[in-house]
Amino acid sequence: MNVSDSPVAEFKRGIKECLPVTIGLLPFALILGVQGSQQGISWLEMMLMTGLNFAGGSEFAAVGLWADPLPVLLIIAVTLMINTRHILMGAALTPYLKGLPLKKVLPALFFMTDESWALSLADINKRKKSGEQPFSLAYYIGVSLTVYFVWFPFAGIGAAVGPQFGDVAAWGFGMAFPAVFLVLLRSLWKGFSAALPWLVSFLTAIVVYVNIDGAWYVPAGALAGLLATYIQVGKS
């Protein structure tokens, strides 16, 4: 880190660089809230779920599977599978978290999302090239808290106003989240070989989605991607 880059300056830089991402997250948080309200989830319950769980993909899956009687085991299985990617994401950050006290590492990992992870990893690569200390915890926290304080309040607002707006997903806002991911992936692109497990996971999920009812395409795609990664790493 440059000596002139104080933690406060790094924190503000994280907020600034994360703001464009929040434009894509905001409507998606509203959609999650609206879908939750249509399943009978109150705005307070929605804020508690998004604030305590803070894992967007699994939250959408849980809301989509919400039914009476509640398919608890399926929701747990799907949530677990979706969030297993955090194990690999955390492992990728491990070299840069060494030396930090546990009281800083654990909260930092709680706030880790796809967005904060991808932006921080891209920032690490940039800082390496410029000869700076690779990881900036203050930058990471700036990004993470920005995502957090956009996500759970707007999910609560979506749940509160949802009944008045009907099915906002039909307006096409659902494209916002995939668009954000594509932008994040662009900064991490390292060639087709590195993206092969993603392709295997994607194709497997499609096949299972078309042939099997329910949300089993999620764990199937996750397992296929992990298996492809394992085989790929073994060959290398």
PAKOL-93214 format. One record per residue: residue in one letter; x, y, z of N, C-alpha, C in turn; residue number from 1. Coordinates in steps of 0.1 Angstrom, whole numbers, m for minus. Layout:
res, n.X, n.Y, n.Z, ca.X, ca.Y, ca.Z, c.X, c.Y, c.Z, n
A, X, Y, Z, X, Y, Z, X, Y, Z, NUM
...
***
This chain:
res, n.X, n.Y, n.Z, ca.X, ca.Y, ca.Z, c.X, c.Y, c.Z, n
M, 8, m12, 0, 0, 0, 0, 9, 12, 0, 1
N, 6, 22, m8, 13, 35, m7, 12, 41, 6, 2
V, 23, 48, 11, 22, 53, 24, 11, 64, 25, 3
S, 8, 70, 14, m2, 81, 14, m16, 75, 15, 4
D, m18, 62, 12, m31, 56, 12, m35, 52, 27, 5
S, m41, 61, 34, m45, 58, 47, m57, 48, 47, 6
P, m60, 41, 58, m71, 32, 58, m84, 39, 55, 7
V, m86, 52, 59, m98, 59, 56, m99, 61, 41, 8
A, m87, 65, 34, m87, 67, 20, m90, 54, 12, 9
E, m85, 43, 17, m88, 30, 11, m102, 26, 13, 10
F, m108, 29, 24, m122, 26, 27, m131, 34, 17, 11
K, m128, 47, 16, m136, 55, 6, m134, 50, m8, 12
R, m122, 46, m11, m119, 41, m25, m128, 28, m28, 13
G, m129, 20, m17, m137, 8, m19, m152, 11, m21, 14
I, m157, 21, m14, m171, 26, m16, m173, 31, m30, 15
K, m163, 40, m34, m164, 46, m47, m164, 36, m58, 16
E, m155, 26, m58, m154, 17, m69, m166, 6, m68, 17
C, m173, 6, m57, m184, m4, m56, m197, 2, m60, 18
L, m198, 15, m61, m211, 22, m64, m217, 18, m77, 19
P, m209, 16, m88, m215, 12, m100, m222, m2, m99, 20
V, m216, m11, m91, m221, m24, m89, m234, m23, m81, 21
T, m236, m14, m72, m248, m13, m64, m260, m9, m73, 22
I, m257, m3, m84, m268, 1, m94, m275, m12, m99, 23
G, m267, m22, m101, m272, m35, m105, m279, m42, m94, 24
L, m273, m41, m82, m278, m49, m71, m292, m43, m65, 25
L, m293, m30, m66, m305, m24, m60, m318, m29, m65, 26
P, m320, m30, m78, m333, m35, m83, m335, m50, m80, 27
F, m323, m57, m79, m324, m71, m76, m328, m74, m62, 28
A, m323, m65, m53, m328, m66, m39, m343, m63, m37, 29
L, m347, m53, m45, m362, m50, m45, m370, m62, m50, 30
I, m365, m69, m61, m372, m80, m66, m372, m92, m56, 31
L, m361, m94, m49, m361, m104, m38, m372, m101, m28, 32
G, m372, m88, m24, m382, m85, m14, m396, m87, m19, 33
V, m399, m83, m31, m412, m84, m37, m416, m99, m38, 34
Q, m407, m107, m42, m410, m122, m43, m412, m128, m29, 35
G, m405, m123, m19, m407, m127, m6, m420, m124, 0, 36
S, m425, m111, m3, m438, m107, 1, m449, m115, m5, 37
Q, m447, m119, m18, m457, m128, m24, m457, m142, m18, 38
Q, m447, m145, m11, m447, m159, m4, m451, m157, 10, 39
G, m455, m145, 14, m460, m143, 28, m449, m139, 38, 40
I, m437, m135, 33, m426, m130, 42, m428, m115, 44, 41
S, m428, m111, 57, m429, m97, 60, m416, m89, 57, 42
W, m417, m76, 57, m405, m68, 54, m395, m70, 65, 43
L, m399, m72, 78, m390, m74, 89, m383, m87, 88, 44
E, m391, m98, 84, m385, m111, 82, m375, m111, 71, 45
M, m378, m103, 60, m369, m103, 49, m356, m96, 53, 46
M, m357, m85, 60, m345, m78, 64, m337, m87, 74, 47
L, m343, m94, 82, m336, m103, 91, m329, m114, 83, 48
M, m336, m120, 73, m330, m131, 65, m318, m125, 57, 49
T, m320, m114, 50, m309, m108, 42, m298, m103, 50, 50
G, m301, m97, 62, m291, m92, 71, m282, m102, 78, 51
L, m289, m113, 82, m282, m124, 89, m275, m134, 80, 52
N, m282, m137, 69, m277, m147, 60, m267, m141, 50, 53
F, m271, m130, 44, m263, m122, 35, m257, m130, 24, 54
A, m265, m137, 16, m260, m145, 5, m271, m146, m5, 55
G, m270, m136, m15, m281, m134, m24, m287, m146, m31, 56
G, m278, m154, m37, m282, m165, m45, m291, m175, m37, 57
S, m286, m178, m25, m293, m188, m17, m306, m182, m11, 58
E, m306, m169, m10, m319, m162, m5, m330, m163, m16, 59
F, m326, m161, m28, m335, m162, m39, m340, m177, m40, 60
A, m331, m186, m38, m335, m200, m39, m345, m204, m27, 61
A, m342, m199, m15, m350, m201, m4, m364, m196, m6, 62
V, m365, m183, m11, m378, m177, m13, m386, m185, m24, 63
G, m378, m189, m35, m385, m196, m45, m390, m209, m41, 64
L, m384, m216, m31, m388, m229, m27, m398, m228, m15, 65
W, m401, m216, m10, m410, m214, 1, m424, m219, m2, 66
A, m429, m229, 6, m442, m235, 3, m447, m240, 16, 67
D, m459, m244, 16, m466, m251, 27, m470, m265, 24, 68
P, m464, m275, 30, m455, m275, 40, m441, m271, 35, 69
L, m433, m265, 44, m420, m260, 40, m410, m271, 37, 70
P, m404, m271, 25, m394, m282, 22, m381, m279, 28, 71
V, m380, m281, 41, m368, m277, 49, m355, m283, 44, 72
L, m356, m297, 41, m343, m303, 37, m339, m299, 24, 73
L, m348, m297, 14, m344, m292, 1, m338, m278, 2, 74
I, m344, m269, 10, m339, m255, 12, m325, m256, 18, 75
I, m323, m264, 28, m310, m265, 34, m300, m271, 24, 76
A, m304, m281, 16, m294, m287, 6, m291, m277, m4, 77
V, m301, m270, m10, m298, m260, m20, m290, m248, m15, 78
T, m293, m244, m3, m285, m233, 3, m271, m237, 5, 79
L, m269, m249, 10, m255, m254, 13, m247, m254, 0, 80
M, m254, m260, m11, m247, m261, m23, m243, m248, m30, 81
I, m253, m239, m29, m251, m226, m35, m239, m219, m28, 82
N, m239, m220, m15, m229, m213, m7, m215, m220, m6, 83
T, m215, m232, m11, m201, m239, m11, m191, m231, m18, 84
R, m195, m223, m28, m186, m215, m35, m178, m205, m26, 85
H, m184, m202, m15, m177, m193, m5, m164, m200, 1, 86
I, m165, m213, 1, m153, m221, 6, m141, m218, m3, 87
L, m143, m219, m16, m133, m217, m26, m129, m202, m26, 88
M, m139, m193, m25, m136, m179, m25, m128, m175, m13, 89
G, m131, m180, m1, m123, m177, 11, m109, m183, 10, 90
A, m108, m195, 3, m95, m201, 2, m86, m192, m7, 91
A, m92, m186, m17, m85, m177, m26, m79, m165, m19, 92
L, m86, m160, m9, m82, m148, m1, m73, m152, 10, 93
T, m72, m165, 13, m64, m169, 25, m49, m163, 25, 94
P, m42, m164, 14, m28, m159, 14, m27, m144, 18, 95
Y, m38, m137, 15, m38, m122, 18, m43, m119, 32, 96
L, m49, m129, 38, m55, m126, 52, m45, m131, 63, 97
K, m34, m138, 59, m25, m143, 68, m19, m131, 76, 98
G, m17, m133, 89, m11, m122, 97, m22, m113, 103, 99
L, m34, m113, 98, m45, m105, 104, m50, m112, 116, 100
P, m54, m105, 126, m60, m112, 138, m74, m118, 134, 101
L, m77, m128, 141, m90, m135, 139, m102, m126, 140, 102
K, m101, m117, 150, m112, m108, 152, m115, m98, 140, 103
K, m105, m97, 131, m107, m90, 119, m111, m99, 107, 104
V, m105, m111, 107, m107, m120, 96, m122, m125, 96, 105
L, m127, m129, 107, m140, m135, 108, m151, m125, 103, 106
P, m151, m113, 108, m161, m104, 103, m159, m101, 88, 107
A, m147, m100, 84, m144, m98, 70, m150, m109, 61, 108
L, m149, m121, 66, m154, m133, 58, m169, m133, 58, 109
F, m175, m129, 69, m190, m128, 70, m195, m119, 59, 110
F, m189, m108, 57, m193, m98, 47, m189, m101, 33, 111
M, m182, m113, 31, m177, m116, 17, m189, m120, 8, 112
T, m190, m114, m3, m200, m117, m13, m192, m119, m26, 113
D, m200, m123, m36, m194, m124, m50, m188, m111, m54, 114
E, m195, m100, m51, m191, m87, m56, m178, m82, m48, 115
S, m179, m83, m35, m167, m79, m27, m155, m87, m30, 116
W, m157, m100, m32, m146, m109, m35, m140, m106, m49, 117
A, m149, m105, m59, m144, m102, m72, m137, m89, m73, 118
L, m143, m78, m67, m136, m65, m68, m123, m65, m60, 119
S, m123, m72, m49, m110, m72, m41, m99, m80, m48, 120
L, m103, m91, m55, m93, m99, m62, m88, m91, m74, 121
A, m97, m84, m81, m92, m76, m92, m83, m65, m87, 122
D, m86, m59, m75, m78, m49, m69, m64, m54, m65, 123
I, m64, m67, m60, m52, m73, m56, m43, m75, m68, 124
N, m49, m79, m80, m41, m80, m92, m35, m67, m97, 125
K, m43, m56, m96, m38, m43, m100, m27, m39, m91, 126
R, m28, m41, m78, m18, m36, m68, m5, m44, m69, 127
K, m6, m57, m73, 6, m65, m75, 14, m59, m87, 128
K, 7, m56, m98, 14, m51, m110, 20, m37, m107, 129
S, 15, m29, m98, 21, m16, m95, 31, m17, m83, 130
G, 33, m29, m78, 43, m31, m68, 38, m28, m54, 131
E, 25, m26, m52, 20, m22, m39, 17, m35, m31, 132
Q, 15, m33, m18, 11, m44, m10, m3, m49, m15, 133
P, m4, m62, m19, m16, m67, m26, m29, m64, m20, 134
F, m31, m68, m8, m45, m68, m2, m46, m55, 7, 135
S, m58, m49, 4, m61, m37, 13, m74, m41, 20, 136
L, m73, m43, 33, m84, m47, 41, m94, m36, 42, 137
A, m90, m23, 42, m99, m12, 43, m107, m11, 30, 138
Y, m100, m13, 19, m107, m13, 6, m118, m24, 6, 139
Y, m114, m36, 10, m124, m47, 10, m136, m44, 19, 140
I, m133, m38, 31, m144, m35, 40, m153, m24, 34, 141
G, m147, m14, 27, m155, m4, 20, m164, m10, 10, 142
V, m159, m19, 2, m168, m26, m8, m179, m34, m1, 143
S, m174, m42, 9, m184, m52, 15, m195, m44, 22, 144
L, m192, m34, 30, m202, m27, 37, m212, m19, 27, 145
T, m206, m15, 16, m215, m8, 6, m226, m18, 1, 146
V, m221, m30, m2, m230, m40, m7, m240, m44, 4, 147
Y, m235, m45, 16, m244, m49, 27, m255, m39, 29, 148
F, m251, m26, 30, m261, m16, 33, m270, m11, 21, 149
V, m268, m18, 10, m277, m16, m1, m286, m28, m1, 150
W, m281, m40, 1, m288, m52, m1, m300, m54, 9, 151
F, m297, m54, 22, m308, m58, 31, m318, m47, 33, 152
P, m315, m34, 33, m326, m24, 34, m335, m24, 22, 153
F, m330, m26, 10, m338, m25, m2, m346, m38, m4, 154
A, m340, m49, 2, m349, m61, 2, m361, m60, 11, 155
G, m358, m53, 22, m369, m50, 31, m380, m40, 25, 156
I, m375, m30, 18, m384, m21, 11, m392, m29, 0, 157
G, m385, m38, m7, m392, m46, m17, m403, m54, m11, 158
A, m401, m59, 1, m411, m67, 8, m422, m59, 13, 159
A, m419, m46, 17, m430, m37, 22, m439, m32, 11, 160
V, m433, m29, m1, m441, m23, m12, m445, m33, m22, 161
G, m440, m46, m21, m442, m56, m31, m457, m58, m35, 162
P, m466, m59, m25, m480, m61, m29, m486, m51, m39, 163
Q, m480, m39, m38, m486, m28, m47, m480, m29, m61, 164
F, m469, m35, m62, m462, m35, m76, m464, m48, m83, 165
G, m469, m59, m77, m471, m71, m84, m458, m78, m87, 166
D, m458, m85, m99, m446, m92, m103, m436, m83, m110, 167
V, m427, m77, m102, m417, m68, m109, m407, m75, m117, 168
A, m406, m88, m114, m396, m96, m122, m400, m96, m137, 169
A, m413, m94, m140, m418, m94, m153, m414, m81, m161, 170
W, m409, m71, m153, m404, m59, m159, m390, m60, m165, 171
G, m384, m72, m163, m370, m74, m168, m359, m70, m159, 172
F, m362, m66, m147, m351, m62, m138, m343, m74, m134, 173
G, m348, m86, m136, m340, m98, m133, m327, m99, m140, 174
M, m326, m91, m152, m313, m91, m159, m302, m84, m152, 175
A, m306, m75, m142, m296, m67, m136, m285, m75, m129, 176
F, m289, m86, m122, m279, m94, m114, m270, m101, m124, 177
P, m275, m109, m134, m266, m115, m143, m256, m105, m150, 178
A, m261, m93, m153, m253, m83, m159, m241, m79, m150, 179
V, m244, m78, m137, m234, m74, m127, m223, m85, m127, 180
F, m228, m98, m127, m218, m109, m127, m210, m110, m139, 181
L, m215, m107, m151, m208, m107, m163, m197, m96, m163, 182
V, m200, m84, m157, m190, m74, m156, m179, m78, m146, 183
L, m183, m85, m135, m173, m89, m126, m164, m100, m132, 184
L, m170, m109, m139, m162, m120, m145, m153, m114, m156, 185
R, m157, m104, m162, m148, m98, m173, m134, m94, m167, 186
S, m135, m89, m154, m122, m84, m148, m114, m96, m143, 187
L, m120, m108, m142, m113, m120, m137, m109, m130, m148, 188
W, m113, m127, m161, m112, m136, m171, m97, m140, m174, 189
K, m94, m153, m173, m80, m158, m175, m80, m168, m186, 190
G, m90, m168, m195, m90, m178, m206, m100, m189, m204, 191
F, m102, m196, m215, m112, m207, m216, m109, m218, m206, 192
S, m96, m222, m205, m93, m233, m196, m98, m230, m181, 193
A, m95, m218, m177, m99, m215, m163, m114, m214, m162, 194
A, m121, m211, m173, m136, m210, m172, m143, m223, m175, 195
L, m135, m234, m178, m141, m247, m181, m150, m252, m170, 196
P, m146, m252, m157, m156, m257, m147, m169, m249, m147, 197
W, m168, m236, m150, m181, m228, m150, m190, m233, m161, 198
L, m184, m237, m173, m191, m242, m184, m198, m255, m181, 199
V, m190, m264, m175, m195, m277, m171, m207, m276, m161, 200
S, m205, m267, m152, m216, m265, m142, m228, m259, m149, 201
F, m226, m250, m158, m237, m243, m165, m245, m254, m173, 202
L, m238, m262, m181, m245, m271, m190, m252, m282, m181, 203
T, m245, m287, m171, m252, m297, m162, m265, m291, m156, 204
A, m264, m279, m151, m276, m273, m145, m287, m272, m155, 205
I, m284, m269, m168, m294, m268, m178, m301, m282, m181, 206
V, m292, m292, m182, m298, m306, m184, m307, m310, m173, 207
V, m302, m308, m160, m311, m312, m149, m323, m304, m148, 208
Y, m322, m291, m151, m334, m282, m150, m345, m287, m160, 209
V, m341, m291, m172, m350, m295, m182, m356, m309, m179, 210
N, m349, m317, m172, m354, m331, m170, m359, m335, m156, 211
I, m356, m327, m146, m360, m330, m133, m367, m318, m126, 212
D, m378, m321, m120, m386, m310, m114, m379, m305, m101, 213
G, m382, m293, m97, m376, m288, m85, m363, m280, m87, 214
A, m356, m277, m77, m344, m269, m78, m331, m277, m77, 215
W, m332, m290, m81, m320, m299, m80, m309, m295, m90, 216
Y, m313, m287, m100, m303, m282, m110, m292, m274, m103, 217
V, m295, m268, m91, m286, m260, m84, m274, m269, m78, 218
P, m278, m279, m69, m267, m287, m64, m260, m295, m75, 219
A, m268, m299, m86, m262, m307, m96, m251, m299, m104, 220
G, m254, m286, m106, m245, m278, m113, m233, m275, m104, 221
A, m235, m273, m91, m224, m270, m82, m215, m282, m81, 222
L, m220, m294, m80, m212, m306, m79, m204, m308, m92, 223
A, m211, m306, m103, m204, m308, m116, m192, m299, m117, 224
G, m194, m286, m113, m184, m276, m114, m172, m280, m105, 225
L, m175, m284, m93, m165, m289, m83, m157, m301, m89, 226
L, m164, m310, m94, m158, m322, m100, m149, m319, m111, 227
A, m154, m310, m120, m145, m305, m132, m133, m298, m127, 228
T, m134, m290, m116, m122, m284, m111, m112, m294, m105, 229
Y, m118, m304, m98, m109, m314, m92, m101, m321, m102, 230
I, m108, m325, m113, m102, m333, m124, m92, m324, m131, 231
Q, m95, m311, m133, m86, m302, m140, m73, m300, m132, 232
V, m75, m298, m119, m63, m296, m110, m55, m308, m110, 233
G, m61, m320, m109, m54, m332, m109, m45, m334, m121, 234
K, m50, m331, m133, m43, m332, m145, m31, m323, m146, 235
S, m33, m311, m140, m22, m301, m141, m11, m304, m130, 236
***
